[in-house]
Amino acid sequence: MTRILPRPWARVYFILSVALLLLGVGPASAQFLPRGRSSTEVTTVFRGVVSGPSESTVRVRCNDKDAALGTVITADGYIVTKASLLRGRISCVLKDGKVLPAKLVGQEDKYDVAMLKVETKGLKPIEWQDSKTADPGNWLAAPGNSRDPVAIGVVSVATRKTTPRDFANRPAAANSGFLGVMLEDGDGNPVIAEVTKNSAADRAGLKAGDVVIAISGKTVTTREVLVQTIQNFKVGDSVTIKVKRGDDEMELRARLGKRPDSGPDRSEKMNAMGSELSERRTGFPVILQHDMVIKPTDCGGPLVDLDGKAVGINIARAGRVESYAIPSEAVQALLPDLKSGKLAPQEDPRVAELSRRLEGLQNELKIAEKESDALMKDKAVSKKDEKLNEAKKSTLRERILQLRKQVREAEGELRLARRDPTK
């Protein structure tokens, strides 16, 4: 018969169990077992912590590849996750293995959170806990949608507001795009102070004094947003930059280059040790910092205390022993706007233009292929018209080959404009 301990004593028993395991205290045979947070003994102890919240965690997939985790907000299918990881066709895998198509209904860029909607009922919403109860040194766990946690650790720094200084020395991802501009100090829309010679910005025609308004359809309101937006693109990506120059507004197109080689960066190498870092890992207005080794594809899921209640949503793997969560209070404050459609994502005008162009080319190709099929099937052709018929077939074959090439090129441009490398 299983003995159920009262909650306070269960917590004491739990903490003592973890402490003894980490210190290597236990049966003699245990000395030969692996130690540390990722050991089977420790993750087994945490199964009870994550068993409840794992029912409120889903695997988010984009184009049938793992992209993130998601946190169930309502029983009727609203799920919050990490916004910058959503590229292409989105689906959610529930704990029971059921796969449901998901619609992106809202996203908030400062916090990098997004709201998905799946058509279902009976999901288990996550239970929230005030993040201020998570003091430095407190144990935390990150549930997946299996019985074991995806990571465990402790609070490093309590919930705090951030400033640009918090991220000033944070290195960009090695393959992030480089524009090549220096920005003036100040609030509001960023103003270009200097353009690096032979950089992507220089080749695009950007000039000192230009005020940046938008990047590929995304409104840019601060220096931080501009830097984060560019870093979310990769080397070789093309971006549309809308600027105000004097009284005129114009759009310029730049193909992002490689960041200049500044020699070996020991701090960046150290930060990346143990796990890949998140592409978007800076600029969040408020964070709860912990020391879990969270994979980028495991961001978006809940961060829970020993009672299995969410004190936040994991949002970024930022360093070797540094991961960030958006505190529960901040997430809950965003939920009404994310659900309402007020923060519905706006499609890049270039994406819409390329989509229309691709659709037109595909329609032309279908018409040409049908006409070619009809000519091939037409056997009642007089000898007099046979030569003319062969000429038409030849012209159509060339047209079809040309259209197929144009369709492939348009599909490639559209994928690039959508920043969708997974297809």
C-alpha positions in Angstrom: 0.0 0.0 0.0 1.4 3.4 -1.1 1.7 5.9 1.7 0.7 9.5 0.9 2.6 12.1 2.8 1.0 15.5 3.7 2.2 18.2 1.2 4.7 19.9 3.6 6.4 16.6 4.5 6.3 15.5 0.9 8.3 18.6 0.0 10.8 18.0 2.8 11.2 14.3 1.7 11.6 15.4 -1.9 14.3 17.9 -1.1 16.2 15.5 1.1 16.0 12.8 -1.6 17.5 15.1 -4.2 20.2 16.4 -1.9 21.3 12.8 -0.9 21.4 11.7 -4.5 23.5 14.7 -5.6 25.9 14.2 -2.6 26.2 10.5 -3.4 24.7 9.3 -0.1 22.7 6.0 -0.5 23.1 2.3 -0.8 26.6 1.0 -1.5 25.6 0.0 -5.0 24.7 3.6 -5.7 28.3 4.7 -5.7 28.6 3.1 -9.2 25.7 5.1 -10.6 26.0 8.4 -12.5 25.7 11.5 -10.4 24.3 14.9 -11.3 21.0 16.4 -12.3 20.7 14.4 -15.5 21.2 11.1 -13.7 18.3 8.6 -13.8 18.0 8.7 -9.9 17.5 12.5 -9.9 15.1 12.6 -12.9 13.1 9.8 -11.3 12.6 11.9 -8.1 11.3 14.8 -10.3 8.8 12.6 -12.1 6.2 13.4 -9.4 6.8 17.1 -9.8 6.3 17.2 -13.6 3.5 14.5 -13.9 0.7 17.2 -13.6 2.2 20.0 -15.7 3.3 17.6 -18.4 -0.4 17.1 -19.1 -0.4 20.9 -19.9 2.7 20.7 -22.2 2.7 20.0 -25.9 5.4 19.6 -28.5 5.2 22.3 -31.2 6.3 21.2 -34.7 6.9 23.3 -37.8 6.8 21.6 -41.1 6.9 18.2 -39.2 10.1 19.1 -37.3 10.4 19.8 -33.6 10.5 23.5 -33.0 9.5 24.3 -29.4 7.4 23.3 -26.5 4.0 24.9 -25.8 2.0 25.5 -22.6 -1.7 24.9 -22.5 -3.6 27.9 -21.4 -7.3 26.8 -21.8 -9.2 23.6 -22.1 -10.4 24.5 -25.6 -7.0 24.7 -27.2 -5.2 27.9 -26.6 -1.5 27.3 -26.2 1.4 29.8 -25.6 4.9 29.2 -26.9 8.1 31.0 -28.2 7.2 33.2 -31.2 10.6 33.4 -33.0 10.7 29.6 -33.5 7.5 29.4 -35.5 8.3 29.0 -39.2 6.1 27.3 -41.7 3.2 24.9 -41.1 2.5 24.6 -37.3 1.2 21.5 -35.5 1.0 20.5 -31.8 1.6 17.0 -30.5 -0.4 16.3 -27.3 0.9 14.0 -24.5 -1.3 11.2 -25.8 0.4 11.4 -29.2 -2.4 13.1 -31.1 -1.2 15.6 -33.6 -3.4 18.7 -34.3 -2.9 21.5 -36.8 -2.4 24.8 -35.0 -3.2 28.4 -36.1 -1.0 31.3 -35.0 -3.5 33.8 -33.6 -1.2 36.3 -31.8 2.4 37.2 -31.0 4.2 39.7 -28.8 7.7 40.5 -30.0 9.2 42.1 -26.9 8.6 39.0 -24.8 8.9 36.7 -27.9 5.7 34.8 -27.0 3.0 33.6 -29.3 -0.5 32.2 -29.0 -1.5 29.1 -30.9 -5.0 27.6 -31.3 -5.9 24.0 -31.9 -9.4 22.7 -32.4 -10.0 20.4 -29.5 -11.6 20.2 -26.0 -10.7 18.8 -22.7 -7.1 19.9 -22.5 -5.6 20.5 -19.0 -4.6 24.2 -18.5 -1.4 24.9 -16.6 -1.7 26.1 -13.0 0.1 29.4 -12.3 2.2 30.5 -9.4 3.6 34.0 -8.7 7.2 34.0 -9.9 8.2 36.1 -6.8 7.9 32.8 -4.8 10.8 31.4 -6.7 13.8 32.6 -4.6 17.4 32.1 -5.7 18.4 28.5 -4.9 14.9 27.1 -5.2 14.5 23.9 -7.2 12.7 24.1 -10.6 11.8 21.7 -13.3 10.9 22.0 -17.0 8.2 19.4 -18.0 8.0 17.9 -21.5 5.1 15.9 -22.7 6.7 12.6 -21.4 7.0 11.4 -17.8 10.6 12.8 -17.3 11.5 16.5 -17.1 13.4 17.9 -20.1 15.7 19.7 -17.5 16.0 20.5 -13.8 17.9 23.2 -12.0 17.7 26.1 -9.5 16.8 29.8 -9.6 19.9 31.8 -10.3 18.5 35.3 -10.1 15.0 36.3 -9.0 12.5 38.0 -11.3 13.9 41.3 -12.5 13.4 44.0 -15.1 16.1 44.2 -17.7 18.0 47.1 -19.3 20.0 47.2 -22.6 23.1 46.9 -20.4 22.0 43.4 -19.4 22.5 42.2 -23.0 25.1 44.7 -24.2 27.9 42.1 -24.3 25.8 39.1 -25.2 27.3 37.7 -28.5 25.0 37.1 -31.5 24.6 33.6 -32.9 27.5 32.7 -35.2 25.3 32.4 -38.3 23.1 35.5 -37.6 23.0 38.2 -40.3 25.1 41.3 -40.3 23.8 44.6 -41.7 26.8 46.9 -41.0 25.5 50.1 -39.3 26.3 52.1 -36.2 23.3 53.6 -34.5 22.9 56.9 -32.7 22.1 57.0 -29.0 18.6 57.9 -28.0 15.0 56.7 -27.7 12.5 56.1 -30.5 13.1 54.9 -34.0 16.8 54.1 -34.5 18.9 56.6 -36.5 21.9 55.4 -38.5 25.0 57.2 -37.4 27.5 55.4 -39.7 27.5 52.8 -42.5 30.3 50.3 -42.7 32.1 50.4 -46.1 31.3 47.4 -48.3 28.7 46.0 -45.8 25.2 44.9 -46.6 23.9 48.3 -45.6 26.4 50.1 -47.9 25.5 47.9 -50.9 21.8 48.5 -50.2 22.3 52.3 -50.3 21.6 53.1 -46.6 23.1 56.4 -45.4 24.0 58.2 -42.2 20.9 60.0 -40.9 18.4 57.5 -42.2 15.7 56.7 -39.7 14.8 53.0 -39.7 11.0 52.4 -39.6 10.6 48.7 -40.4 12.6 45.5 -41.3 10.8 43.2 -43.7 7.4 44.4 -42.6 8.2 44.4 -38.9 7.9 47.8 -37.3 11.1 48.9 -35.6 10.6 51.3 -32.7 13.9 51.1 -30.8 17.6 50.3 -31.3 17.1 47.0 -29.4 14.3 45.9 -31.7 16.4 46.6 -34.8 19.4 44.6 -33.5 17.2 41.7 -32.4 15.3 41.6 -35.7 18.5 41.6 -37.8 20.0 38.9 -35.6 17.0 36.7 -36.1 17.9 36.5 -39.8 20.8 34.4 -41.1 23.8 35.2 -43.3 22.6 35.4 -46.9 18.9 36.3 -46.1 17.5 39.3 -47.9 15.6 41.9 -45.9 13.5 44.9 -46.9 14.5 48.0 -44.9 12.0 50.9 -44.8 13.7 54.2 -43.9 12.8 57.8 -43.7 15.4 60.1 -45.4 14.5 63.7 -44.9 10.8 64.0 -45.8 10.9 60.9 -48.0 10.1 57.3 -47.1 11.8 54.6 -49.2 12.3 50.8 -49.1 15.8 49.4 -49.7 16.7 45.7 -50.1 19.8 44.3 -48.4 21.3 40.8 -48.5 22.8 40.3 -45.0 26.5 39.4 -44.8 28.8 37.6 -42.4 29.8 39.3 -39.2 33.4 40.5 -39.5 35.9 38.0 -38.0 37.2 39.5 -34.7 39.2 36.5 -33.8 38.4 33.6 -31.4 35.8 34.6 -28.8 36.5 32.6 -25.7 33.4 33.8 -23.9 31.1 32.9 -26.8 32.7 29.4 -27.0 32.3 29.0 -23.2 28.7 30.1 -23.4 27.8 27.6 -26.1 29.4 24.7 -24.2 26.9 22.0 -23.2 24.0 23.1 -25.4 23.1 25.2 -28.5 22.1 28.7 -27.6 18.8 30.2 -28.7 18.8 32.5 -31.7 16.6 35.1 -29.9 17.9 35.3 -26.4 18.1 39.0 -25.5 15.9 42.1 -24.9 13.1 40.6 -22.8 11.6 43.3 -20.6 11.5 41.1 -17.5 13.1 37.7 -16.8 13.5 34.9 -14.3 17.0 33.5 -14.6 17.9 29.8 -13.8 20.7 27.4 -14.5 19.0 24.7 -16.5 20.5 23.4 -19.7 17.4 24.1 -21.9 17.6 23.2 -25.6 16.3 25.9 -27.9 13.7 23.4 -29.1 12.5 23.0 -25.5 11.7 26.7 -25.0 8.1 27.7 -24.8 7.1 25.2 -22.2 6.3 25.8 -18.5 8.9 26.3 -15.8 7.5 24.8 -12.6 8.2 24.8 -8.9 8.1 21.7 -6.6 4.3 21.9 -6.4 4.1 21.6 -10.2 2.9 25.1 -10.7 4.3 27.3 -13.4 6.4 30.3 -12.3 7.1 31.2 -15.9 7.5 30.1 -19.5 11.0 29.1 -20.6 12.0 31.5 -23.4 15.8 31.3 -24.1 18.9 29.3 -23.6 21.3 32.3 -23.2 24.6 30.9 -21.9 26.5 27.9 -20.5 24.7 28.1 -17.1 22.2 30.8 -18.0 18.6 30.3 -19.2 15.7 32.8 -19.1 12.0 32.4 -18.4 9.2 35.0 -18.8 7.7 35.3 -15.3 4.1 34.0 -14.9 2.7 37.4 -14.1 4.1 38.8 -17.4 2.7 35.9 -19.4 -0.7 36.1 -17.8 -0.9 39.8 -18.4 -0.3 39.2 -22.2 -2.9 36.4 -22.6 -6.1 38.5 -23.2 -4.4 40.5 -26.1 -2.8 37.4 -27.5 -6.2 35.6 -27.6 -8.2 38.5 -28.9 -6.5 38.9 -32.2 -5.2 42.4 -31.2 -1.7 41.0 -31.6 -2.4 38.9 -34.7 0.8 38.7 -36.9 0.9 40.9 -39.9 2.2 39.3 -43.1 5.2 40.9 -44.7 4.0 42.8 -47.8 6.8 41.2 -49.8 5.5 37.7 -48.8 2.0 38.6 -50.0 3.5 39.9 -53.3 5.6 36.7 -53.8 2.6 34.5 -52.9 0.5 36.2 -55.6 3.3 35.9 -58.1 3.8 32.2 -57.3 0.1 31.5 -57.6 0.0 33.3 -61.0 2.9 31.2 -62.3 1.4 28.0 -61.1 -1.9 28.8 -62.9 0.0 29.6 -66.1 1.9 26.3 -65.8 -1.3 24.3 -65.4 -2.9 26.0 -68.5 0.3 25.3 -70.6 0.4 21.7 -69.4 -3.3 21.1 -70.2 -2.8 22.7 -73.7 0.2 20.5 -74.3 -1.7 17.3 -73.2 -4.5 18.3 -75.6 -2.1 18.6 -78.6 -0.5 15.3 -77.8 -3.8 13.5 -77.7 -5.2 15.1 -80.9 -4.7 12.5 -83.6 -7.0 14.1 -86.1 -4.4 16.4 -87.5 -4.2 16.9 -91.3 -0.8 16.6 -93.0 -1.1 20.2 -93.9 -1.4 21.2 -90.2 1.1 18.7 -88.9 4.1 21.0 -89.2 2.2 23.8 -87.5 1.1 21.4 -84.7 4.8 20.3 -84.1 5.8 23.9 -83.9 3.1 24.6 -81.3 4.3 21.5 -79.3 7.9 22.7 -79.4 6.9 26.2 -78.3 4.7 24.8 -75.4 7.5 22.5 -74.2 9.9 25.5 -74.0 7.2 27.5 -72.2 6.5 24.7 -69.7 10.3 24.3 -68.9 10.6 28.1 -68.5 7.5 28.3 -66.2 8.7 25.3 -64.1 12.0 27.1 -63.6 10.2 30.3 -62.6 8.0 28.4 -60.2 11.0 26.9 -58.5 12.7 30.3 -58.2 9.5 31.9 -56.8 9.1 29.1 -54.2 12.7 29.7 -53.2 12.2 33.5 -52.8 9.0 32.9 -50.8 10.7 30.5 -48.4 13.5 33.0 -47.9 11.1 35.9 -47.4 9.3 33.8 -44.8 12.6 32.8 -43.2 11.5 29.2 -43.5 14.7 27.1 -43.8 13.1 23.8 -42.7 11.5 23.0 -46.0 
